[in-house]
Amino acid sequence: MKELQYLNKYFIKYKYRFLLGIFITIVAQIFSLFTPKLISKSFKAIEEFQKNAIGLDSVKSQLIENILLVIGTTIIAGLLTFIMRQTLIVMSRHVEFDLKNEVFKHYEVLDQNFYKRNRTGDLMSRISEDVAKVRMYVGPAVMYTINTVIRFTVVIIYMYNVSPKLTLYTLLPLPILSYIIYKLSKEINTRSTIFQQYLSKVSSYTQEVFSGIRVIKAYSLEKKNQDIITELAQESKAKSLKLAKIQSLFGPLMVTLIGISNLIVIYFGGMMYIAHDPEIQNIGIIAEFILYVNMLTWPVASIGWVSSLIQEAEASQKRVNEFLKTEPEIKNTTSEKTFIRGDIEFKNVSFIYEDTNIIALKNISFNVKKGETLAILGKTGSGKSSILSLITRMHDVKQGSITMDGTPLAKVNLTDLRESIGIVPQDAFLFSDSIINNIKFGKENASDQEVIEAATKAAVHDNIIQFNQQYETILGERGITLSGGQKQRVSIARAIIKNPEILLLDDCLSAVDTETEETILNNLLEISKDKTTIIVSHRVSSAKNADKIIILEEGEIIQEGTHNQLIRQEGYYKELYNKQLSEKEII
């Protein structure tokens, strides 16, 4: 139960619902206990009639009165039980809602390294399957536990008041029951944890397969992946069956123990009645005790199910807590608002990716001021994208310093920093939504006219209006409906419409032709006049109009200057320029 203690704050939050549910449960149990007492009175009246102690009309009158009271109290108890379920189960839905939001919000603040270490399917499993298991603890498990405890308490008090001796005989199987529950619960907890882990594996793998379905089909790997998922499903099924087998033992064992208690009541109650024991004055008391014992049948039988729910919830909450307790490496160090102008400076910055130990940057120094454009060129893996990751604080530097408007980047309000940046990543990511909503992602309240203007500047408007639904066209997952060049241009439109102080373009024109590239670059020249712009590219054509150009090789700056300066120097830039000029890539 240690992991489930995390949920106590929600019980406190919804304490009025919780306490009301407990109160209604107590009242419902009291009303349900009128039935055995009334039936006992009915048997007593019949017995007195047989002894000629009362007349037939008196017996009929008492029986009819008792029947009406049984019906009335049963209806009231049923209505109260319904209200109890509405109170406690609805509370559990509120807790589920809050917990899912808490987990999702925590996911959002976790850093890039976290997402490199964990698979998407596992993240989804924890926020869906695991939280659903926890909800079953907060709702049904808590409700039936309260119900069971109150019913046991009230019933045993009633039984003891009637016959202490027969109550003791009746409760003899309870120690055996407690021991069985303890042993089975431990085993359920172990098997439940293993099952949840395998379920997460299946979710992770299927999510990955669906995301990469085009590659799988292109390489005819359907059979191989089908075999893998079948094997994973078989393993998950085996773990599920092992869990189900241990859970299935509860019901029969509980019913058997209740049956033994009934036999004990009949035997010892009968012997006490025959012996004229003052505690068993009439045969109705034995009937009353049998009803009491059977009233305990469902609570006792539910102990196994509730115990199973609690153990599964414990295992699931442990998995949820693992992520909730994960501290993000990138934190917002100030709550004060920061006005971003856009002057960026790197001083002797070196950076190593901790997960791979790859040295991305070595002693990098440069600066770019508001209104200037910096172009970064270099071979694949030279560290170009790493610079943009550091500017957006997807990673933090440990060697050297990065300042924004003269303030160390780590001391700038993280929210304000990222809100001031419009970034077009190398791998353009679009959501499974309409084109217009994907562009509005950069500015939620943008008008349709603003969207069209942004799309026009990104040279994608003419493509969009050719679709049947135009801007309302729904894109597939990750924008699969569009071509690579169209995805990049929609992503550029999203950044343009945001109108940020800093514009970061990470090789975002690689999938467009040179004519379209030139159109977009000319539009960007006008857009970026008063912005800090950094362009990462493999093409000289994307860099030639920049105020500054730096060339990276294996994380180090090997050349820097303007286009005119660099084409007069022997080195990488001149070689790339001549090569691309010969290929007619430069307009």
Solvent accessible surface area in square Angstrom, and as a share of the most:
residue,aa,sasa,rsa
1,M,119,0.53
2,K,162,0.69
3,E,32,0.14
4,L,3,0.01
5,Q,112,0.50
6,Y,62,0.24
7,L,0,0.00
8,N,75,0.38
9,K,92,0.39
10,Y,14,0.05
11,F,31,0.13
12,I,113,0.57
13,K,119,0.51
14,Y,34,0.13
15,K,86,0.36
16,Y,165,0.63
17,R,90,0.33
18,F,43,0.18
19,L,104,0.52
20,L,91,0.45
21,G,0,0.00
22,I,46,0.23
23,F,129,0.54
24,I,15,0.07
25,T,0,0.00
26,I,67,0.34
27,V,38,0.22
28,A,2,0.02
29,Q,6,0.03
30,I,70,0.36
31,F,56,0.23
32,S,22,0.14
33,L,2,0.01
34,F,77,0.32
35,T,31,0.18
36,P,1,0.01
37,K,66,0.28
38,L,15,0.07
39,I,51,0.26
40,S,10,0.06
41,K,108,0.46
42,S,16,0.10
43,F,82,0.34
44,K,90,0.38
45,A,2,0.02
46,I,69,0.35
47,E,18,0.08
48,E,53,0.24
49,F,75,0.31
50,Q,133,0.59
51,K,138,0.59
52,N,134,0.69
53,A,68,0.53
54,I,43,0.22
55,G,42,0.41
56,L,92,0.46
57,D,115,0.60
58,S,45,0.29
59,V,8,0.05
60,K,107,0.45
61,S,65,0.42
62,Q,65,0.29
63,L,50,0.25
64,I,102,0.52
65,E,100,0.45
66,N,13,0.07
67,I,100,0.51
68,L,113,0.56
69,L,81,0.40
70,V,35,0.20
71,I,88,0.45
72,G,29,0.28
73,T,15,0.09
74,T,76,0.44
75,I,116,0.59
76,I,72,0.37
77,A,10,0.08
78,G,41,0.39
79,L,106,0.53
80,L,32,0.16
81,T,51,0.29
82,F,117,0.49
83,I,66,0.34
84,M,6,0.02
85,R,99,0.36
86,Q,92,0.41
87,T,12,0.07
88,L,0,0.00
89,I,37,0.19
90,V,52,0.30
91,M,0,0.00
92,S,0,0.00
93,R,124,0.45
94,H,66,0.30
95,V,1,0.01
96,E,24,0.11
97,F,133,0.55
98,D,24,0.13
99,L,1,0.00
100,K,72,0.31
101,N,70,0.36
102,E,46,0.21
103,V,2,0.01
104,F,114,0.47
105,K,142,0.60
106,H,33,0.15
107,Y,19,0.07
108,E,118,0.53
109,V,78,0.45
110,L,10,0.05
111,D,13,0.07
112,Q,72,0.32
113,N,16,0.08
114,F,3,0.01
115,Y,86,0.33
116,K,105,0.45
117,R,142,0.52
118,N,35,0.18
119,R,113,0.41
120,T,67,0.39
121,G,1,0.01
122,D,21,0.11
123,L,13,0.06
124,M,108,0.48
125,S,4,0.02
126,R,23,0.08
127,I,24,0.12
128,S,44,0.28
129,E,73,0.33
130,D,0,0.00
131,V,0,0.00
132,A,42,0.33
133,K,50,0.21
134,V,1,0.01
135,R,26,0.09
136,M,54,0.24
137,Y,21,0.08
138,V,2,0.01
139,G,0,0.00
140,P,13,0.08
141,A,1,0.01
142,V,17,0.09
143,M,1,0.00
144,Y,35,0.13
145,T,53,0.31
146,I,23,0.12
147,N,13,0.07
148,T,14,0.08
149,V,87,0.50
150,I,21,0.11
151,R,42,0.15
152,F,28,0.12
153,T,69,0.40
154,V,21,0.12
155,V,0,0.00
156,I,46,0.24
157,I,93,0.47
158,Y,62,0.24
159,M,0,0.00
160,Y,127,0.48
161,N,113,0.58
162,V,31,0.18
163,S,0,0.00
164,P,52,0.33
165,K,86,0.37
166,L,0,0.00
167,T,4,0.03
168,L,120,0.60
169,Y,60,0.23
170,T,5,0.03
171,L,38,0.19
172,L,98,0.49
173,P,10,0.06
174,L,51,0.25
175,P,92,0.58
176,I,100,0.51
177,L,7,0.03
178,S,68,0.44
179,Y,137,0.52
180,I,36,0.18
181,I,28,0.14
182,Y,124,0.47
183,K,99,0.42
184,L,19,0.09
185,S,12,0.08
186,K,116,0.49
187,E,64,0.29
188,I,0,0.00
189,N,49,0.25
190,T,75,0.44
191,R,56,0.20
192,S,1,0.01
193,T,37,0.21
194,I,64,0.32
195,F,31,0.13
196,Q,1,0.01
197,Q,85,0.38
198,Y,45,0.17
199,L,42,0.21
200,S,6,0.04
201,K,101,0.43
202,V,30,0.17
203,S,35,0.22
204,S,4,0.03
205,Y,32,0.12
206,T,35,0.21
207,Q,54,0.24
208,E,95,0.43
209,V,24,0.14
210,F,136,0.56
211,S,45,0.29
212,G,25,0.24
213,I,61,0.31
214,R,147,0.53
215,V,89,0.51
216,I,18,0.09
217,K,121,0.51
218,A,82,0.63
219,Y,155,0.59
220,S,87,0.56
221,L,65,0.32
222,E,81,0.36
223,K,143,0.61
224,K,122,0.52
225,N,22,0.11
226,Q,103,0.46
227,D,70,0.36
228,I,58,0.30
229,I,36,0.18
230,T,58,0.34
231,E,105,0.47
232,L,32,0.16
233,A,48,0.37
234,Q,100,0.45
235,E,62,0.28
236,S,11,0.07
237,K,113,0.48
238,A,48,0.37
239,K,54,0.23
240,S,39,0.25
241,L,87,0.43
242,K,96,0.41
243,L,10,0.05
244,A,46,0.36
245,K,135,0.57
246,I,20,0.10
247,Q,50,0.22
248,S,70,0.45
249,L,84,0.42
250,F,6,0.02
251,G,32,0.31
252,P,86,0.54
253,L,60,0.30
254,M,0,0.00
255,V,86,0.49
256,T,78,0.45
257,L,17,0.08
258,I,15,0.07
259,G,30,0.29
260,I,73,0.37
261,S,9,0.06
262,N,27,0.14
263,L,120,0.60
264,I,25,0.13
265,V,0,0.00
266,I,92,0.47
267,Y,132,0.50
268,F,63,0.26
269,G,0,0.00
270,G,19,0.18
271,M,99,0.44
272,M,15,0.06
273,Y,67,0.25
274,I,124,0.63
275,A,74,0.58
276,H,160,0.71
277,D,22,0.11
278,P,104,0.65
279,E,46,0.21
280,I,2,0.01
281,Q,132,0.59
282,N,14,0.07
283,I,70,0.35
284,G,0,0.00
285,I,18,0.09
286,I,15,0.08
287,A,21,0.16
288,E,2,0.01
289,F,0,0.00
290,I,50,0.25
291,L,55,0.28
292,Y,0,0.00
293,V,2,0.01
294,N,66,0.34
295,M,31,0.14
296,L,8,0.04
297,T,37,0.21
298,W,120,0.42
299,P,0,0.00
300,V,3,0.02
301,A,22,0.17
302,S,0,0.00
303,I,39,0.20
304,G,0,0.00
305,W,105,0.37
306,V,11,0.06
307,S,12,0.08
308,S,6,0.04
309,L,15,0.08
310,I,32,0.16
311,Q,36,0.16
312,E,16,0.07
313,A,0,0.00
314,E,23,0.10
315,A,2,0.02
316,S,0,0.00
317,Q,0,0.00
318,K,99,0.42
319,R,15,0.05
320,V,1,0.01
321,N,4,0.02
322,E,86,0.38
323,F,14,0.06
324,L,23,0.11
325,K,137,0.58
326,T,35,0.20
327,E,117,0.52
328,P,17,0.11
329,E,93,0.42
330,I,16,0.08
331,K,100,0.42
332,N,65,0.33
333,T,87,0.51
334,T,36,0.21
335,S,112,0.72
336,E,133,0.60
337,K,169,0.72
338,T,36,0.21
339,F,177,0.74
340,I,8,0.04
341,R,123,0.45
342,G,0,0.00
343,D,34,0.18
344,I,2,0.01
345,E,60,0.27
346,F,2,0.01
347,K,102,0.43
348,N,90,0.46
349,V,0,0.00
350,S,24,0.15
351,F,17,0.07
352,I,66,0.33
353,Y,41,0.16
354,E,107,0.48
355,D,75,0.39
356,T,80,0.46
357,N,115,0.59
358,I,103,0.52
359,I,93,0.47
360,A,7,0.05
361,L,0,0.00
362,K,72,0.30
363,N,100,0.51
364,I,1,0.00
365,S,49,0.31
366,F,17,0.07
367,N,56,0.29
368,V,0,0.00
369,K,113,0.48
370,K,72,0.31
371,G,29,0.28
372,E,46,0.21
373,T,18,0.10
374,L,1,0.01
375,A,0,0.00
376,I,0,0.00
377,L,0,0.00
378,G,1,0.01
379,K,119,0.50
380,T,125,0.73
381,G,75,0.72
382,S,3,0.02
383,G,8,0.08
384,K,12,0.05
385,S,44,0.29
386,S,8,0.05
387,I,0,0.00
388,L,3,0.02
389,S,28,0.18
390,L,2,0.01
391,I,0,0.00
392,T,6,0.04
393,R,6,0.02
394,M,66,0.30
395,H,17,0.08
396,D,51,0.27
397,V,36,0.21
398,K,167,0.71
399,Q,101,0.45
400,G,43,0.41
401,S,45,0.29
402,I,10,0.05
403,T,24,0.14
404,M,2,0.01
405,D,49,0.25
406,G,64,0.62
407,T,52,0.30
408,P,61,0.38
409,L,10,0.05
410,A,45,0.35
411,K,134,0.57
412,V,0,0.00
413,N,12,0.06
414,L,20,0.10
415,T,75,0.44
416,D,17,0.09
417,L,0,0.00
418,R,83,0.30
419,E,107,0.48
420,S,8,0.05
421,I,7,0.04
422,G,2,0.02
423,I,75,0.38
424,V,0,0.00
425,P,46,0.29
426,Q,91,0.41
427,D,112,0.58
428,A,9,0.07
429,F,79,0.33
430,L,0,0.00
431,F,85,0.35
432,S,73,0.47
433,D,53,0.28
434,S,3,0.02
435,I,0,0.00
436,I,18,0.09
437,N,70,0.36
438,N,2,0.01
439,I,0,0.00
440,K,44,0.19
441,F,122,0.51
442,G,17,0.16
443,K,70,0.30
444,E,157,0.70
445,N,127,0.65
446,A,5,0.04
447,S,55,0.36
448,D,84,0.44
449,Q,106,0.47
450,E,60,0.27
451,V,1,0.00
452,I,57,0.29
453,E,82,0.37
454,A,4,0.03
455,A,0,0.00
456,T,72,0.42
457,K,81,0.34
458,A,0,0.00
459,A,26,0.20
460,V,1,0.01
461,H,39,0.17
462,D,95,0.49
463,N,40,0.21
464,I,1,0.01
465,I,72,0.37
466,Q,141,0.63
467,F,56,0.23
468,N,152,0.78
469,Q,119,0.53
470,Q,86,0.38
471,Y,23,0.09
472,E,101,0.45
473,T,18,0.11
474,I,114,0.58
475,L,3,0.02
476,G,24,0.23
477,E,93,0.42
478,R,112,0.41
479,G,0,0.00
480,I,74,0.37
481,T,75,0.44
482,L,11,0.05
483,S,61,0.39
484,G,38,0.37
485,G,8,0.08
486,Q,31,0.14
487,K,33,0.14
488,Q,12,0.05
489,R,29,0.11
490,V,1,0.00
491,S,1,0.01
492,I,1,0.00
493,A,0,0.00
494,R,32,0.12
495,A,4,0.03
496,I,17,0.09
497,I,14,0.07
498,K,64,0.27
499,N,103,0.53
500,P,5,0.03
501,E,61,0.27
502,I,0,0.00
503,L,2,0.01
504,L,0,0.00
505,L,2,0.01
506,D,12,0.06
507,D,12,0.06
508,C,3,0.02
509,L,10,0.05
510,S,59,0.38
511,A,54,0.42
512,V,9,0.05
513,D,86,0.44
514,T,34,0.20
515,E,133,0.60
516,T,25,0.15
517,E,2,0.01
518,E,35,0.16
519,T,62,0.36
520,I,0,0.00
521,L,12,0.06
522,N,74,0.38
523,N,42,0.21
524,L,7,0.03
525,L,82,0.41
526,E,110,0.49
527,I,26,0.13
528,S,8,0.05
529,K,136,0.58
530,D,87,0.45
531,K,13,0.05
532,T,0,0.00
533,T,2,0.01
534,I,0,0.00
535,I,15,0.08
536,V,2,0.01
537,S,5,0.03
538,H,61,0.27
539,R,43,0.16
540,V,0,0.00
541,S,3,0.02
542,S,7,0.04
543,A,0,0.00
544,K,39,0.16
545,N,74,0.38
546,A,9,0.07
547,D,72,0.37
548,K,66,0.28
549,I,0,0.00
550,I,3,0.02
551,I,0,0.00
552,L,2,0.01
553,E,71,0.32
554,E,125,0.56
555,G,0,0.00
556,E,81,0.36
557,I,44,0.23
558,I,79,0.40
559,Q,21,0.09
560,E,102,0.46
561,G,18,0.17
562,T,51,0.30
563,H,28,0.12
564,N,89,0.46
565,Q,86,0.38
566,L,0,0.00
567,I,45,0.23
568,R,173,0.63
569,Q,79,0.35
570,E,144,0.65
571,G,24,0.23
572,Y,42,0.16
573,Y,0,0.00
574,K,55,0.23
575,E,118,0.53
576,L,24,0.12
577,Y,44,0.17
578,N,73,0.37
579,K,121,0.51
580,Q,14,0.06
581,L,83,0.41
582,S,86,0.56
583,E,92,0.41
584,K,171,0.73
585,E,44,0.20
586,I,24,0.12
587,I,122,0.62
